[in-house]
Amino acid sequence: MEVKAKIAPSMLSSDFANLASETQRMLNSGADWLHMDIMVLHFVPNLTIGAPVIESLRKHTTAYLDCHLMVTNPVDYVEPLAKAGASGFTFHVETSKDNWQELIQRIKSLGMRPGVALKPGTPIGDVYPLVEAEAPVEMVLVMTVEPGFGGQKFMPEMMDKVRILRKKYPSLDIEVDGGLGPSTIEIAASAGANCIVAGSSVFGAPEPTEVISLLRNSVQKAQQKC
């Protein structure tokens, strides 16, 4: 089963004062998903958005809101984000070692798609039980920078994790986040990533449409070679 290329501009790089119009600009440029980074000053040292912003944005779009929770207590955010209109709920394996089964079931029961993320220093094997569970996650997010801030340099050594995942789980959605753009997409796509989060490389481009198209084409070409 071939997994579909999905390009998710990271709204962390958008103009927060014009979030609704930035959302529409990205969708008009060909985005498949919108990546929402939720940070609340614990787990990572940054403060971004929460459920109230998701709820406000949902009033302006029907787009898939791909929410990445960089928090120490993700279970506390499941119900608020579901009510706000989140589409995907990706939590970190590092914060959920004791309650991931309950967490996945709760996410699914409230109509969201569960995913699990891992930091660069976390062994890839930590996510295997979550992918192979009776009620599994449906996506793995491999961080290619240390989570917390946009604009960081891509870590190519993380592609070993992607290669292992793709070989082990051919039909799994594998997302990469951090430093993705025209100069790094080829290595990520060839490793097997199909969901691409891109922030500054898209929002800072004169023509975001061209960058999104390039990212998608790179994933599709890599898939054709497999």
Disulfide bonds with the S-S distance in Angstrom:
none
